Amino acid sequence: MFPTDNLWNADISNYCVDPNSDQYIASISQEKQYLHADFGSDPTAGIPYIVVPGSQAPVSVTFNMYPADSDFGTSGSGCTVTSASGCYPFPPNAPVEAGSDHHVLTLQADPTHNNCTLYEVWEGQKDVNDNNWTAANGAIFNFYSDKLRPDGWTSADAAGLPILPGLARYDEVAAGEIKHALRFSVYQSQAGFIHPATHYASESTNPDLPPMGLRLRLKASYDISSYTGQSLVILTAIKKYGMMVADNGSSWYITGAPDPGWNDTDLDQLKQVPGSAFEVVVTGTIQTNQ
């Protein structure tokens, strides 16, 4: 997902360690101290997504909280963009995340016509009478482009990032390799962000708290040879591509898409990985203009 030079796809194994790394790690670990897979074989665990063809007709999505930070899409096939609603290709069976956030992620894939576009909303709810939706806000990402959202704009994620590119997906693990950074949450963050993040969700100016978009990796010295199966594939990716702070929540919770192929016992190995096994790397400067 995204061009090969996109930061989500960057090998950060040789990036410089951030001078404030120890302080960041300590602050993240104040709430929880070990890694945790916030996904698995249970369909209610993790963030689901759906892939639709280019022919998928758009439906109306009314943004009822943050329309100013939303992308509206394009009118067509019976859907009209208004000042408060956009047009997203959500099918009637689009899965909604369980729990409180109700994310809806739809990837419209039509490579024949150079269309690979991600549509994501937060607090999505389908109308019981038709195929239209309401959501707090919405974001659209073109996977052929490195373009970021405007600074200060949120997305379906607090950091203004896309969600789908940061999910652990079973198909990747089954193929033997994850080739991108993973999304994870922290209990507390600071009022700042590092690109590709464009938004923060905090009022704290504590410099030891992680900003949105902060990139972490497993230390090269941390031995993962005793881990097996799906967990080993995930940890290998975290050493090479790292993890990105994307939201406030439970510390060290990495996000994935639910799939019956996940082995929950295997994934439980991740609970043995302490926060002290991580370090923060330098990927950019902290922005505070929001």
C-alpha positions as CSV (number, residue, x, y, z in Angstrom):
1,M,0.0,0.0,0.0
2,F,1.3,3.4,-1.1
3,P,4.4,3.9,-3.2
4,T,7.5,1.9,-2.2
5,D,9.2,5.1,-1.0
6,N,6.3,5.9,1.4
7,L,7.4,6.2,5.1
8,W,4.9,3.4,6.0
9,N,7.1,1.1,3.9
10,A,10.5,2.4,5.0
11,D,13.1,0.0,6.5
12,I,14.0,1.8,9.7
13,S,16.4,-0.8,11.1
14,N,19.3,1.6,10.6
15,Y,17.6,4.9,11.5
16,C,19.2,7.0,14.3
17,V,17.9,6.5,17.8
18,D,16.0,9.5,19.1
19,P,17.8,11.3,22.0
20,N,14.6,11.2,24.0
21,S,14.0,7.5,23.4
22,D,14.3,6.3,27.0
23,Q,11.9,8.9,28.2
24,Y,9.3,8.1,25.5
25,I,9.5,4.4,26.3
26,A,9.2,4.9,30.0
27,S,6.1,7.1,29.6
28,I,4.4,4.6,27.3
29,S,5.1,1.8,29.8
30,Q,3.6,3.6,32.8
31,E,0.2,2.2,31.9
32,K,1.1,-1.2,30.5
33,Q,4.5,-2.8,30.1
34,Y,4.1,-5.5,27.4
35,L,3.1,-5.8,23.8
36,H,-0.4,-7.0,23.0
37,A,-2.1,-8.1,19.9
38,D,-5.4,-6.2,19.8
39,F,-6.8,-8.6,17.1
40,G,-7.2,-12.3,16.5
41,S,-9.6,-15.0,15.3
42,D,-12.6,-13.4,17.1
43,P,-14.4,-11.2,14.5
44,T,-15.1,-8.6,17.2
45,A,-11.4,-8.2,18.0
46,G,-9.5,-5.8,15.7
47,I,-10.5,-3.5,12.8
48,P,-12.1,-5.2,9.8
49,Y,-12.0,-3.9,6.2
50,I,-13.5,-4.8,2.9
51,V,-12.3,-4.5,-0.7
52,V,-14.7,-3.5,-3.4
53,P,-14.4,-3.1,-7.2
54,G,-14.3,0.1,-9.1
55,S,-17.9,-0.4,-10.1
56,Q,-19.1,-0.2,-6.5
57,A,-21.7,2.6,-6.4
58,P,-21.1,5.4,-3.8
59,V,-23.6,6.0,-1.1
60,S,-24.2,9.1,1.0
61,V,-22.2,9.6,4.3
62,T,-23.2,12.4,6.5
63,F,-20.4,13.8,8.7
64,N,-21.9,14.9,12.0
65,M,-18.9,15.9,14.1
66,Y,-15.9,16.9,12.0
67,P,-17.0,17.8,8.5
68,A,-14.3,20.5,8.3
69,D,-11.6,17.7,8.6
70,S,-13.3,15.4,6.2
71,D,-12.9,14.4,2.6
72,F,-16.2,14.3,0.6
73,G,-15.4,12.3,-2.5
74,T,-17.1,12.8,-5.8
75,S,-20.8,12.9,-6.7
76,G,-22.0,10.1,-8.9
77,S,-24.4,7.1,-9.4
78,G,-27.2,8.7,-7.5
79,C,-25.0,10.2,-4.7
80,T,-24.5,14.0,-4.4
81,V,-21.9,15.7,-2.4
82,T,-23.3,18.4,-0.1
83,S,-21.8,20.7,2.5
84,A,-22.3,18.0,5.2
85,S,-22.2,14.7,3.3
86,G,-19.8,12.9,1.0
87,C,-20.0,10.0,-1.4
88,Y,-18.2,6.8,-0.3
89,P,-18.3,3.3,-2.1
90,F,-19.6,1.5,1.0
91,P,-21.4,-1.7,0.1
92,P,-24.4,-2.9,2.1
93,N,-22.2,-5.5,3.9
94,A,-19.4,-3.1,4.8
95,P,-18.1,-4.4,8.2
96,V,-18.2,-2.0,11.2
97,E,-15.6,-2.3,13.9
98,A,-17.0,-3.7,17.2
99,G,-16.6,-1.7,20.4
100,S,-16.8,2.1,20.7
101,D,-15.0,3.5,17.7
102,H,-17.0,1.9,14.9
103,H,-14.4,2.3,12.2
104,V,-15.5,1.4,8.6
105,L,-12.7,0.8,6.1
106,T,-13.3,0.2,2.4
107,L,-10.6,-0.1,-0.2
108,Q,-11.8,0.4,-3.8
109,A,-9.4,-1.5,-6.0
110,D,-9.6,-1.0,-9.7
111,P,-5.9,-1.2,-10.9
112,T,-7.0,-1.4,-14.6
113,H,-8.1,2.3,-14.3
114,N,-5.3,3.3,-11.8
115,N,-7.8,3.4,-8.9
116,C,-6.7,2.1,-5.5
117,T,-8.4,4.4,-3.0
118,L,-9.0,3.9,0.7
119,Y,-12.2,5.3,2.3
120,E,-12.3,5.3,6.1
121,V,-14.7,6.8,8.7
122,W,-14.9,6.9,12.5
123,E,-18.2,6.3,14.3
124,G,-19.8,4.9,11.2
125,Q,-23.4,3.8,11.4
126,K,-25.5,2.5,8.5
127,D,-29.1,3.8,8.2
128,V,-31.6,1.0,8.9
129,N,-33.9,2.2,6.0
130,D,-31.3,2.4,3.2
131,N,-27.7,2.1,2.3
132,N,-26.7,5.6,3.5
133,W,-24.5,6.2,6.5
134,T,-23.6,8.7,9.2
135,A,-20.1,9.1,10.7
136,A,-18.1,11.5,12.8
137,N,-15.8,12.2,9.9
138,G,-14.2,10.6,6.9
139,A,-10.8,10.4,5.1
140,I,-9.8,9.3,1.6
141,F,-6.3,8.1,0.7
142,N,-5.0,7.5,-2.8
143,F,-2.6,4.6,-2.6
144,Y,-0.7,5.8,-5.7
145,S,0.3,9.0,-3.9
146,D,2.4,10.0,-0.9
147,K,0.3,13.1,-0.3
148,L,-0.5,13.8,3.4
149,R,-3.7,15.3,4.9
150,P,-3.3,19.0,5.7
151,D,-1.5,19.7,8.9
152,G,-4.1,19.9,11.7
153,W,-6.6,17.5,10.0
154,T,-7.6,14.4,11.8
155,S,-8.8,11.3,9.9
156,A,-10.7,8.1,11.0
157,D,-7.6,7.8,13.3
158,A,-6.6,10.4,15.9
159,A,-3.2,11.0,14.2
160,G,-4.7,11.9,10.8
161,L,-3.2,8.6,9.5
162,P,-4.8,5.9,7.4
163,I,-5.7,2.9,9.4
164,L,-5.6,0.0,6.9
165,P,-1.9,0.4,5.9
166,G,-0.9,-0.1,9.6
167,L,-3.0,-3.2,10.3
168,A,-1.4,-6.6,10.8
169,R,-3.2,-8.8,8.2
170,Y,-3.4,-12.6,8.2
171,D,-2.7,-12.9,4.5
172,E,0.6,-11.1,4.9
173,V,1.7,-13.3,7.8
174,A,0.5,-16.5,6.0
175,A,2.8,-15.4,3.1
176,G,5.7,-15.1,5.6
177,E,6.4,-11.4,5.7
178,I,4.9,-8.1,6.7
179,K,6.5,-5.2,4.7
180,H,5.2,-2.1,6.5
181,A,5.0,-0.5,9.9
182,L,2.2,-1.4,12.3
183,R,-0.3,0.9,14.0
184,F,-0.3,1.0,17.8
185,S,-1.8,3.0,20.6
186,V,-0.5,4.7,23.7
187,Y,-2.2,5.6,27.0
188,Q,-1.1,9.2,26.9
189,S,0.3,11.4,24.1
190,Q,1.6,14.9,23.8
191,A,0.2,17.8,21.8
192,G,2.3,17.3,18.7
193,F,2.7,15.1,15.6
194,I,5.4,13.9,13.3
195,H,4.7,13.4,9.6
196,P,3.1,11.3,8.1
197,A,0.7,12.1,11.1
198,T,-1.0,15.4,10.8
199,H,-3.1,15.7,14.0
200,Y,-2.8,15.3,17.7
201,A,-5.3,14.5,20.4
202,S,-3.9,15.8,23.6
203,E,-3.4,19.1,25.5
204,S,-0.2,18.0,27.3
205,T,3.1,19.8,26.6
206,N,5.1,17.1,28.5
207,P,8.0,16.4,26.1
208,D,8.4,12.9,27.5
209,L,5.0,11.8,26.2
210,P,5.0,10.4,22.6
211,P,3.6,12.6,19.8
212,M,1.4,11.1,17.2
213,G,3.4,9.5,14.3
214,L,6.3,8.6,16.6
215,R,8.1,5.6,15.2
216,L,9.5,2.7,17.3
217,R,11.3,-0.5,16.5
218,L,12.5,-3.5,18.4
219,K,16.1,-3.2,19.4
220,A,18.5,-5.2,17.3
221,S,19.8,-6.7,20.5
222,Y,16.4,-8.1,21.4
223,D,16.5,-11.9,20.7
224,I,13.4,-13.1,18.9
225,S,14.7,-16.5,18.0
226,S,12.6,-18.2,20.6
227,Y,9.3,-16.9,19.1
228,T,7.5,-19.0,16.6
229,G,4.8,-18.9,13.9
230,Q,2.7,-15.8,13.4
231,S,4.3,-13.9,16.3
232,L,7.8,-14.4,14.8
233,V,6.6,-12.9,11.5
234,I,5.1,-9.9,13.3
235,L,8.2,-9.3,15.5
236,T,10.5,-9.6,12.5
237,A,8.5,-6.9,10.8
238,I,8.7,-4.7,13.9
239,K,12.4,-4.9,13.9
240,K,12.6,-3.8,10.3
241,Y,9.6,-1.5,9.8
242,G,8.7,-0.6,13.3
243,M,5.4,0.7,14.8
244,M,3.8,4.1,14.6
245,V,1.8,5.9,17.3
246,A,-1.7,6.4,15.8
247,D,-4.2,6.8,18.6
248,N,-4.7,7.1,22.4
249,G,-5.7,3.9,24.0
250,S,-4.1,1.0,25.9
251,S,-0.3,1.3,25.6
252,W,1.6,-1.2,23.4
253,Y,-1.6,-2.5,21.7
254,I,-0.9,-3.2,18.1
255,T,-3.8,-3.4,15.7
256,G,-4.7,-6.0,13.1
257,A,-7.7,-7.1,11.1
258,P,-9.7,-10.0,12.5
259,D,-9.4,-13.3,10.6
260,P,-10.3,-16.9,11.4
261,G,-6.7,-17.8,10.4
262,W,-5.2,-16.1,13.4
263,N,-3.8,-18.5,16.0
264,D,-4.7,-16.7,19.3
265,T,-2.4,-18.9,21.3
266,D,0.5,-18.1,19.0
267,L,-0.3,-14.4,19.2
268,D,-0.2,-14.6,23.0
269,Q,3.6,-14.9,22.6
270,L,3.6,-11.2,22.0
271,K,2.7,-10.6,25.6
272,Q,6.2,-11.6,26.5
273,V,7.8,-8.7,24.7
274,P,8.5,-5.8,27.2
275,G,8.3,-2.2,26.3
276,S,12.0,-1.9,27.3
277,A,12.8,-4.0,24.2
278,F,11.9,-1.0,22.0
279,E,13.6,2.2,21.0
280,V,12.4,5.3,19.3
281,V,14.0,6.4,16.0
282,V,14.2,9.8,14.3
283,T,11.8,10.2,11.3
284,G,11.1,13.9,11.5
285,T,10.4,16.9,13.7
286,I,7.5,17.4,16.0
287,Q,4.8,19.8,14.6
288,T,2.5,21.6,17.0
289,N,0.5,23.8,14.5
290,Q,-3.1,22.6,14.8
